[in-house]
């Protein structure tokens, strides 16, 4: 069992401690030994090596990073046209633009819809391709092509379905003979096909027969002679080919007219700055008025003038396309 030590032990400890203190005090003090001061030495730091500078991204439209402009030309383009227009744009705006010519609107649409923030795209798209771009949120309209002058100026074409007398509704084409220029012609087939779909007809299955003709004049003659029950021609030619010709007007009637299909719309991907777009839009309008360069621009666009345009301006056309029930995201295909 644990026990406390006797008090005598505590006293002995105190006596010993007192003796040690007295002996220490009795000793003669010794002079403090001064130690030499240590010399401070500097440890050399390694010399810093500058890191290589990171490459600075060249802004779009400058130097080696041109802004891509995609065009499906309406006419054969001369060798100097592209370079002359590129040079004019750079001289007047300080923007470098690379004009790329493609063979179809589908290619132009693909380039626009696959653009990136590092490489945005401007593309001139014809009406149906613009509708597909809009459905896929690929860009915003900037300018549109106008053709003709004065009261005859137009920014697009409408398609009018004509039929032999006795057929006064598009739905009556069911089981009848429909005539066209070809399966790829915009006015005589692609647009009327959308019009048929809008009234619940299948343009492939519901007409009894589809016949191809070489020219609109031949189609009008075929309808007038009842060789065809219906066809479609550009609306601007209806007066000349149908209503103003008494012999034809007696046998042929107009059934339905589509919305205007734009000739071409300059569409810009969303990654292009507003300042750049403003400068380029203004420059395109100047080019369309330039005494010499407007001729070269017309090789590409077929314009008589260029006009500013907004999505709201094109809404009637887009609503017409939507009325067909067509999957707009697939139109470019």
Secondary structure, DSSP 8 states (H G I E B T S, - for coil): ------HHHHHHHHHHHHHHHHHHHHS--------------------------------TTBTTB-EEEEE--SS---HHHHHHHHHHHHHHHS--EEEEE-SSHHHHHHHHHT-BTTB-EEEEE-HHHHHHHHHTT--EEEEEEEBS-GGG-BSEE-EEEEEETT--SGGGGTTSEEEES-TT-IIIIIHHHHHHHHTT--TTTTSSEEEE-SSHHHHHHHHHTTS-SEEEEEGGGHIIIIIT-HHHHTTEEEEEE---EES-EEEE-TTS-HHHHHHHHHHHHHHHH-TTHHHHHHHHH--SEEEE--TTTTHHHHHHHHHTT--GGGTT-
